[in-house]
Amino acid sequence: MENTREKPSVSVVVTIHNGGPHYPTCFESLCRLAYPNDRLEVHVVDDCSTDGTREFLKRQTPPDFIHRHFPDSNLGRSQACNMALGHTTGEVVIFLDGDMEVQPDFVEQHVAELAKPGREAVVGKVEPASWLPKSKLNRYLYESSLRGPRRFGDIQPLGFQYLIFNNAALSRAAVEAGGTFEESFRHFGGKDILFGYRVAQRFPDGIYYGNRSVSYHHQDRSLDAHLKLLRDYGYHNLPRILSHNPEIANILAADFAWPLTGNYFRHKRLLGRLLFNPITRFLGRVLLPVLPFPISNMLVRFLIVASVVQGLRSYVRNNKIYTQPPAPPASEAKS
């Protein structure tokens, strides 16, 4: 008989707010995880859903390794993650978005990837759920070679910007290096960045991609909705990151708009004005419907960056941010 005590203990953190019609599929997949039950705990936080998700969770009788948490008020994603993180005891902590479906071997695969030499954090592979339409946005998100950690493969370390917590496993040492998620972030995007940056500072070559740790994403947004979220990120959360960590502006493409001093940054902002403006954004939206895949990927990528820059530029203008001294460049950890 296999000695299960040789396996590391694992904690899975899952937060959800308004899971929608596909949430039962996602939750039921967590209940089918095939890992020794005495070495596994799954902490599910319902962040005050109003669409029936909370009621669905309360009706369930899940396996003993599933622990449900129901805060009395809406915490926001960062605080909900911190709440769940505070309950974890595992040697390995896996973060998973609440709209992800997983296979029974999901934990086993993450543990195997994380056990490889030099790995302190592993970013899993995200695939679209079978029902997702083949929109140009979705094809960019899930199929493009221009996007995400999959373009680097699983044999070289990644930069911190690729440590996205929709599907990621970390050693306990990496979790301690990351600390907690920034709870002042109440809008979309950015909660991963500061946590991942702290992990990379402690383990500069410790973040990898693992293409066997697969989750299936049950979320479909229109391009307009996606670009609006990115403008909100550029306006609300990205400035908070840059105010304290200007050295990572270039890694986040924020130096197209954030007013760092020096000739290089002035030229970069000028380039940003030429590349990302109302005319180029309009042309991009006009051309996108007629461009075939995969050529369309380049245009979707352009529109995404342009939306972040647009939001950040609006923040700089509205808050009269004139200059900020640059800090020493941050390492991209061989990304």
C-alpha positions in Angstrom: 0.0 0.0 0.0 1.2 3.5 -0.8 2.5 5.5 2.1 0.3 8.6 1.9 2.3 10.3 4.6 5.1 10.8 2.0 2.8 13.1 0.2 2.8 16.8 1.2 -0.3 18.2 2.9 -2.2 20.4 0.5 -4.5 23.4 1.0 -6.7 24.6 -1.8 -8.0 28.2 -1.7 -11.1 29.0 -3.8 -13.1 32.2 -3.6 -16.3 32.9 -5.4 -18.8 35.8 -5.9 -21.9 35.1 -8.0 -20.7 31.9 -9.6 -23.5 31.8 -12.1 -25.2 28.8 -13.8 -21.9 26.8 -14.2 -20.8 27.0 -10.6 -22.3 23.6 -9.6 -20.0 22.0 -12.2 -17.0 23.8 -10.7 -17.8 23.0 -7.1 -18.7 19.3 -7.8 -15.3 18.9 -9.5 -13.6 20.0 -6.2 -15.5 17.3 -4.4 -14.1 14.7 -6.7 -10.4 15.6 -6.1 -8.4 12.4 -5.8 -5.8 13.0 -3.1 -5.5 11.4 0.3 -8.3 13.0 2.3 -6.1 13.2 5.4 -3.6 15.3 3.5 -6.1 17.6 1.7 -8.2 20.6 2.7 -10.2 22.8 0.4 -11.3 26.2 1.7 -14.2 27.7 -0.3 -15.2 31.3 0.5 -18.5 32.6 -0.8 -18.1 36.3 -0.8 -21.7 37.2 -0.3 -23.1 36.0 -3.6 -26.5 37.3 -4.5 -27.3 35.0 -7.5 -28.1 31.8 -5.5 -24.5 30.6 -5.3 -24.4 30.9 -1.5 -27.7 29.0 -1.1 -26.4 26.3 -3.4 -23.3 25.9 -1.3 -25.3 25.7 2.0 -27.4 22.9 0.6 -24.5 20.7 -0.3 -23.1 17.8 1.8 -19.5 17.8 0.5 -16.6 15.5 1.6 -15.0 16.3 4.9 -12.0 17.9 3.2 -14.2 20.7 1.9 -14.5 23.6 4.3 -17.1 26.3 3.4 -16.8 29.9 4.7 -19.6 32.5 4.5 -18.5 36.0 5.5 -21.3 38.3 6.6 -20.3 41.1 4.2 -18.7 41.4 0.8 -14.9 41.4 1.4 -13.6 41.7 -2.2 -11.4 39.1 -3.8 -8.2 40.1 -2.0 -9.6 40.0 1.5 -11.6 36.8 0.7 -8.3 35.1 -0.4 -6.6 36.3 2.8 -9.5 34.9 4.9 -9.1 31.5 3.3 -5.3 31.7 3.4 -5.5 32.2 7.2 -7.2 28.8 7.5 -4.6 26.9 5.5 -2.3 24.4 7.1 -0.8 22.7 4.0 2.8 22.4 3.0 1.5 23.2 -0.5 -1.1 25.9 -1.1 -3.1 25.9 -4.4 -5.0 29.0 -5.4 -7.9 28.5 -7.8 -10.6 30.8 -9.1 -14.2 29.9 -8.3 -15.1 29.6 -12.0 -12.6 26.8 -12.7 -13.5 23.2 -13.2 -10.7 20.6 -12.5 -10.1 16.9 -13.0 -9.7 14.5 -10.1 -5.9 14.4 -10.6 -5.5 18.3 -10.4 -3.9 18.3 -7.0 -1.6 15.4 -7.8 -0.4 17.1 -10.9 0.4 20.3 -9.1 2.2 18.5 -6.3 4.3 16.6 -9.0 5.2 19.8 -10.8 6.1 21.6 -7.6 8.3 18.7 -6.5 10.7 19.3 -9.5 14.0 20.9 -8.6 14.1 24.6 -8.1 10.3 25.1 -8.1 8.6 27.2 -5.4 5.6 28.2 -7.4 3.9 26.6 -10.4 1.4 28.4 -12.7 -1.1 25.8 -14.1 -2.6 25.6 -17.6 -6.0 27.2 -18.1 -8.2 25.9 -20.9 -11.6 27.1 -22.0 -14.7 25.1 -20.9 -16.2 23.2 -23.8 -19.2 25.6 -24.1 -17.2 28.8 -24.4 -17.7 30.4 -27.9 -14.7 30.8 -30.2 -14.7 34.6 -30.1 -11.5 36.4 -31.0 -11.0 37.4 -27.4 -11.3 33.8 -26.2 -9.0 32.5 -28.9 -6.4 35.1 -27.8 -6.8 34.2 -24.2 -6.6 30.4 -24.6 -4.8 29.8 -27.9 -2.5 32.6 -28.6 1.3 32.1 -28.5 1.6 35.8 -27.6 0.0 35.5 -24.2 0.9 34.1 -20.8 3.4 31.6 -19.5 2.7 28.9 -21.9 4.9 30.6 -24.5 8.0 29.9 -22.3 7.4 26.2 -21.7 8.0 24.4 -18.4 11.8 24.3 -18.4 12.7 27.9 -17.7 11.7 30.2 -14.8 9.1 32.9 -15.3 8.8 36.5 -14.3 6.6 37.4 -11.4 4.0 38.9 -13.7 3.0 35.5 -14.9 2.2 34.2 -11.4 -1.5 34.5 -11.8 -3.6 33.0 -8.9 -6.5 31.7 -10.9 -4.6 28.4 -11.0 -1.3 28.3 -9.2 0.5 26.2 -6.6 3.0 27.5 -4.1 5.3 26.0 -1.5 4.6 27.2 2.1 7.9 29.1 1.9 6.7 31.0 -1.2 3.4 31.8 0.5 5.2 33.2 3.5 7.4 35.3 1.1 4.3 36.6 -0.6 2.6 37.5 2.7 -1.0 38.6 2.0 -3.0 40.1 -0.8 -3.4 43.8 -0.9 -6.9 44.4 0.6 -7.2 48.0 -0.6 -7.6 46.6 -4.2 -11.4 46.6 -4.6 -11.4 46.6 -8.4 -10.5 44.1 -11.0 -6.8 43.1 -11.5 -3.5 43.6 -9.8 -4.0 41.5 -6.6 -1.5 38.9 -7.9 1.2 41.4 -8.9 2.5 42.5 -5.5 2.2 39.0 -4.0 4.0 37.5 -7.0 6.7 40.3 -6.9 7.5 39.5 -3.3 7.7 35.7 -4.1 10.1 36.5 -7.0 12.3 38.7 -4.8 12.7 35.7 -2.4 12.9 33.1 -5.1 14.0 34.8 -8.3 14.2 31.6 -10.3 11.5 29.7 -8.5 8.4 30.4 -10.6 7.5 27.9 -13.4 4.8 26.9 -15.8 3.2 23.5 -15.4 1.1 22.4 -18.4 -0.2 19.2 -16.7 -2.0 21.1 -13.9 -5.1 21.9 -16.0 -8.2 23.9 -15.1 -11.2 24.6 -17.3 -12.5 28.2 -17.2 -16.3 28.7 -17.1 -16.3 32.5 -17.8 -17.2 34.3 -20.9 -17.0 38.0 -21.4 -17.5 40.2 -24.3 -14.5 42.2 -25.6 -16.2 45.4 -24.4 -16.6 44.1 -20.9 -13.1 42.8 -20.8 -11.6 46.1 -22.0 -13.6 48.0 -19.4 -12.3 45.9 -16.6 -8.8 46.6 -17.8 -9.4 50.3 -17.9 -10.6 50.1 -14.4 -7.5 48.2 -13.4 -5.4 50.8 -15.1 -7.2 53.6 -13.2 -7.7 52.1 -9.7 -5.2 49.4 -8.8 -2.2 49.9 -11.2 -1.4 53.4 -9.8 -1.3 51.9 -6.2 1.3 49.4 -7.4 3.4 52.0 -9.2 3.4 54.5 -6.4 5.3 52.0 -4.2 7.1 50.0 -6.9 8.0 52.2 -9.8 10.8 49.8 -10.7 8.3 47.4 -12.3 6.5 49.9 -14.5 8.3 48.7 -17.6 7.4 45.1 -16.9 3.7 46.0 -16.6 3.8 48.2 -19.8 2.9 51.1 -17.4 5.8 53.3 -18.5 3.8 54.2 -21.6 1.8 56.5 -19.2 3.2 56.7 -15.7 5.3 59.9 -15.4 8.7 58.6 -14.3 11.6 61.1 -14.7 14.4 60.7 -17.2 14.8 60.8 -20.9 14.1 57.2 -21.5 10.7 57.4 -19.7 9.8 60.7 -21.5 10.4 59.0 -24.8 8.4 56.0 -23.7 5.4 58.1 -22.8 5.7 59.9 -26.2 5.7 56.5 -27.9 2.7 55.6 -25.8 0.9 58.7 -27.1 1.6 57.6 -30.7 0.6 54.0 -30.2 -2.3 54.3 -27.8 -4.8 57.1 -28.5 -8.4 57.4 -29.5 -7.7 57.1 -33.2 -5.6 53.9 -33.0 -8.1 52.3 -30.6 -11.0 53.1 -33.0 -9.0 51.7 -35.9 -8.3 48.6 -33.9 -12.0 48.0 -33.1 -12.9 48.5 -36.8 -10.3 46.1 -38.1 -10.7 43.3 -35.5 -14.0 41.8 -37.0 -12.4 41.4 -40.4 -9.0 40.0 -39.4 -8.8 36.2 -39.3 -7.3 34.2 -36.5 -4.4 34.1 -35.6 -3.6 37.5 -37.1 -6.4 38.9 -34.8 -4.3 38.0 -31.7 -2.0 40.9 -32.3 -4.9 43.3 -32.5 -6.6 41.9 -29.4 -3.3 42.2 -27.5 -3.0 45.8 -28.7 -6.5 46.7 -27.5 -5.8 45.1 -24.1 -2.6 47.1 -23.5 -4.3 50.3 -24.9 -7.1 49.9 -22.4 -4.7 49.6 -19.4 -2.7 52.6 -20.7 -6.0 54.6 -21.2 -7.1 53.9 -17.6 -3.7 54.8 -16.2 -3.4 57.9 -18.2 -6.8 59.1 -17.0 -5.6 58.6 -13.4 -2.4 60.5 -14.0 -4.4 63.4 -15.6 -7.2 63.5 -13.0 -4.9 63.3 -10.0 -2.3 65.7 -11.4 0.6 63.2 -11.1 3.5 65.0 -12.7 6.7 63.1 -12.0 8.0 60.2 -9.9 11.7 59.4 -9.5 12.5 56.0 -11.1 13.8 53.2 -9.0 16.5 50.6 -10.1 15.1 48.3 -12.8 13.4 45.1 -11.5 14.6 41.8 -12.8 12.2 40.0 -15.0 13.4 36.6 -13.7 14.4 35.4 -17.1 10.9 35.9 -18.6 
